[in-house]
């Protein structure tokens, strides 16, 4: 089944199974099925880098640069964001020519 899927479809499937594994409300049988599905899709390492920042950190290169830039722009106007985080966002935007 997974041989006919596009990389995006495989990634979406893996993300769903990863979410199931972290959900405390799902049964152990469901989690076991997700573990097996991830294994059949190529294993967790096929979708997540070894230097994870969190359990759901995607592999480098899978992010959408436009979304990253948009997130940093939104961060600048968020009143709940620290000054350090805003400064970091300014630096990232400057590096990408979006300042």
N, C-alpha and C positions, 0 to 999 in steps of 0.2 A: 504494500500500500504506500509506504513512505517514499518508495523509489520514484513515483510519478509526481511528487510534490515539488513545487518551486522552493528555493531557499527561504523565501518569505513565509510561505505556508508552513514549512517545517519549523521555522522560528516561532511562528504564532502558536503552533501546536505545543512546542516545548514550553513556551511561556504559560500556556494554560495549565499544563501538567505541573510546572514549578509552582504556580499559584495554588493549585490543589494541595501540593505537598506542604505548603506553609499555612494552609487554612486549618485552624484548630477544630472547625466544625465538620470536617469531612471524616468519613470512616477509615479505619485502617485498611479495609479491603480496597477502597477507592484509592488510597495513597499507594498501595502496592501495585495497583493497575497503572497508576501514573509513573511509578518507578520503572515498571516494565516497558511502558510506552517510550519513556525517555531513553532507555537502553536500546530499544529498537530504532529510535531516531538517530542513534550515534552516541548516546551518552551525554551527560551534563556538560562535559568539557567541549563538546561540539558547539555549544551555544553560549558558554560563559568562559571568560578568560581565567587564567590561574591567579592573577593579581586582582581579585574581586575587591570592590569597595563595599559591597553589601551582597546579600544573597541574590539580588535581582539585577546586578550590574551586567549589562550586555557586553559582549565582546567588542573590542575596539573596531571601529569601522562600520558598525551597524547603526550608529546614531545618525540622525538627520541634522546636518549642520544648521539648516534654517530653523529647526525647532530649538536647537541649543542657543542660537543667537536670540531668538524670540524669548526664550526663558530668561536669559540674562537681561534683556531689555525690560521685561516685566519685573524682574527683581529690583531694578533701580527705582521703580515707582511704588514698590510694596512697602507700606509703613511698618510692617512687622519684620523687615529685614535689617540685620545689623549693619553698621557702617563698614565693618570689615568685609562682609559679604558683598555689599554694594561696590566697594573698591575693587574686589576681585572681579565682579561682573564688568566694571568699567575697563579693567585691564584686558579681559577676554575679548570684549567688543572692539577695543583698540587693535588687538592682535589680528582680528578678523576683518578689520577695515569697516566696522559697523558702528563706530563710536559717533 
